[in-house]
Amino acid sequence: MAESYFERFKRWYLFNTEKIKYVGKKNEKHACILCAIRDHADDVVSLEIYRTDTFIVSANLYPFNPGHCMIFPLQHIEHLHDLSLDDVIALHKLTIKTIDILKEEFNPSGFNVGYNIGSWSGASIPHIHLHVVPRFPNELGFLDVISHTRVMVVDPHDVCERLKKRFNEYR
């Protein structure tokens, strides 16, 4: 009997079954999920950690690693070149603040910081957002995952609460 497409797909790719529910789909109630978070929509999970006059720092609902945060503008902006110079400077300062707090809270060995721009890069939300991903020694690689090694993951809600406290102390 021939393998189904799904059987071949799951053998070659790793994916988050929860994330697959929203990737590439429009939210019927909200045009932009990040704007819904900004507006405190009751039906949207918010992991908002910190808010400035122009940006929000949020724990990622589907984190790559413990402490994975996103920073996004309050204003709905789809393209980086639409940020003002003042916003770019404020974003950079907030990114440094986020990294400093994540260092204190999680003690990572490094960070990945960046954007996914365009659907082929993995971007699934048309509202610019910067990912700040802590990296740790001895992270599991592909072979560890496919050989059924268990991964200990920190709940993003717990991360949100831990980091809210730290951001408030950092003022």
N, C-alpha and C positions, 0 to 999 in steps of 0.2 A: 504494500500500500504506500502511495506517495505521501510525503510530508505535506502538511498544510502550510500555507504562507506563515501563519502565526508560529508554528513549531520551528520553522527555519529562522524566523525573525528572533524569537526568544533565545535561540541557540547562539546567535551572532551578536546580539546587542543587549546591553543592560538598560533598563528603563524603570522609571518610577511610575507605578500604575496609578497613583493619585494625581501626579502631574499630567499624565496623558489625558485626563478628563478635561483639562482646560486649554492645553496647548493647541493653538490654531483655531480655537472656537471663540466666537463673540459671546460675551455675557449678555443674556437677553435683557437684563434689568439695568446694567451699567455699561456705558460706552467704554469706560476705562477703569480697570480694577484699582489702579493706583490713585486715581481721582476719587474713587469710592472710599478708599482708605482715608485719604485726605479729608473727605467730607463726613467721616464717621458713620458710614452706612451701616445700619443694624444687621444686615444680612451678609456682611463681608467680614471675614476673619482679619482682624488688624493686629499686627505685631509691632505697632509703632513703639519705638524706644525713645525717640527724641525729636523735637520739632523746633526749627528756627523760623525766622520770618520768611524764609525762602525754600527751605528743604526739610525733608523728613528722613530720619534714619529708622529703618525697620529691620527686624530679624526676618530672614528668608523663610517662608512657609515650607519650602522644600530644599533644605540646606545641603550643600555639598559637604560641609564639615561643621562641627560645632562652632558657633559664633558667626556664621555666614550672615552678613548684613547687606542691605541695599540702601543706597542713598538716592533720593529722587526729588526733583523740584516740586513745590506746591503747584506751580503753574503747569498746566498740561503742555509739555514740550516734547515733540517727537524727534527733533534733530539737534545735535550738539551745537551746530552753528547758530541756533536761535537763542542760546544762553548769552546774556550780557557779560562783559568783562568782569564786572563786579560779582556776578553770579558764579563765574568760573573761579574767581579767587575765593569766594565764600565756600564753594564746593571743595576746593583743594584743602582749605583750612579744616573743614568738617571731616574730610577723609583722614587727615592726619590725626585729628582728635579721636576718630573712630578707631584707627589703628592703635593709638596709644592706650585706649581703654581696653581693646581686645587683648593687647599684650599683657596688661595688668590682670585681666580676668581669666584668660585661657592659656597664657604663656606659650603661644605658638612659636615655631622656629622661623616662620616667614609668612608672606601674604601673596595672594594673587589679587590684583586690583584692576578692574576693567569693565568695559561695556560689551554687550552683545548688540551689534547694530545690524539690523536686517534679519529677515527670517532664516536665511541660510547660515547665519552665525549662531543660531539658537535663540534669538530674541523672540519672545512670545507675547510681550506687552509693548504696544506702541506708545510708550511714554518713557523717555530716557531714564535710565537708572544705572547707577554705578554699583558693581558688586565688590565687596571687600570680603575675601575668603581667607581665613586663617589656615596655615599649612603646618603640619606636624611631622616629626620624624616617624618613620616606620608606618606611614599611612599604607593602607591596603592598596595593592595594585590590582590590575586586571586578573592576573592568575590567582591571587588570593580570593577574589570574589567568585570566580567561576569554580573554584575548588571548594565552595561551600563554607568558607570561613565566615564566622559571625562578626558583624560590625556593631560596635557600641555607638549609638547615636544619641545626642542630647536633644531633648524635645525643644523645638523652637520657641514654644511658649515660655519654658523655663529660661531660655537664653534671653528672651525679651524682658522678663522680670529682673534678671540679674543685671542686664545692661542698663535698664532704665535707672536703677539706683546709682550706678556708676556715672552715667551722664549727668544726673542731677548733682552729684558730688563734685563734678569736674568744672562746674560753672565758675 
